[in-house]
Amino acid sequence: MKKILLLGSGELGREFAIAAKRAGQYVIACDRYDRAPAMQVADEREVFSMLDGDALEAVVRKHRPDIIVPEIEAIRTERLLRLEQGGVQVAPSARAVNFTMNRRAIRDLAAHDLGLRTAKYFYAKTFDEFKWAADEIGFPCVVKPLMSSSGHGQSYVHNDDELREAFREAMEQGRGDVKEVIIEEFIDFDSEFTLLTVTQKAGPTLFCPPIGHVQRGGDYRESWMPFALAPEALKAAEHMAAEVTRALTGCGIWGVEFFLTKQGEVIFSELSPRPHDTGMVTLSHCTNLSEFELHLRAVLGLPIPAIHLEHSGASAVVLSPVESAEPLDYHLEAVCAEDRSRVRIFGKPEAHIGRRMGVVLCYDELGCNMDALRGKARRLAATVLGTDPYMKK
């Protein structure tokens, strides 16, 4: 049995903790607030800010974990480098977590060191730098904090009049103490997709079938598998994913995001060294192992002989329409009344407007009508809290 310290206890951490408990492991779930989703299924819990390096090291000394598994970006990653040097395994690796904590390091690695195709981009710490970069890139453009998640602080800028507000929002919404933004070329893409990539200790790098996804304001709303992709485009995506994960080192699952242009070109977008929110579609049993089971096996050094696509799957998130300091009431009848459908409620103790509170998962035979399957997932998700968030931009 391994003792796993989980840094971040949201819905992705919850599913990972469930996978770990099913495999007989011991889990300590950590987050900045109590009763976080993964804490409800873990052996122990710790409440502290992971941006407090001293607090992080104190928790590590207290529990003496075998493995540290980060689930969020807002961590004092330089402490993880030191802990790894001291003999604690960090998944996938402290280098990977440190590089991907902010967009500067991972984008520079992909574009400059590895020569991968990315959107044109600049960084800015002041509004004057920001304005210069916008003039260089042109409109429309995309603005993001260097360190954020779930679309916080991201906006699309269409003209000079929108620049100041976009800069203010990105600076204020960035996580941690990194006060810098990235402004990048708007890619007129046809679609976006995620390629879940699994690196192993003693086996080849494996890829899940590509996952299509839809975002609103930079935050995941729905995903589906398989995503229709031409063989040459899939080969290009797999090559880029293998190159960047090899450079970052370590074992685990990676969510590698790409744009697909109308001309069929694949462009590297972002990477997360952990289970990906769009990968929750794998909980619908469309693959033989979910992304959380894959991550656990890779982290523990257990063999993964192959990843098989067994069904078509679709996911749609359940968003809160209200603010509430208490858990919400969920209506599960409609989901449960339909065949090949299931719902996962995350167990978040508080609700905020637009916060992800659960996900609906649907599956069908391979080759089914994917538009119909996606529509079914969206329709059922809207019944859980009695609202339809998908038409809102």
Secondary structure, DSSP 4 states (H G I P E B T S, - for coil): --EEEEE--SHHHHHHHHHHHHTT-EEEEEESSTT-GGGGTSSEEEE--TT-HHHHHHHHHHH--SEEEE-SS-S-HHHHHHHHHTT-EESS-HHHHHHHTSHHHHHHIIIIIS------EEEESSHHHHHHHHHHH-SSEEEEESS-STTTT-EEE-SGGGHHHHHHHHHHH--TT---EEEEEPP-EEEEEEEEEEE-SSS--EEPPPEEEEEETTEEEEEEESPP--HHHHHHHHHHHHHHHHHH--SEEEEEEEEEETT--EEEEEEESS--GGGGGGGGSSBSS-HHHHHHHHHHT-------B-SEEEEEEEE-SS-BSSPPP---HHHHHSTTEEEEE---SSB-TT-EEEEEEEEE-TTS-HHHHHHHHHHHHHHHTT--GGG--
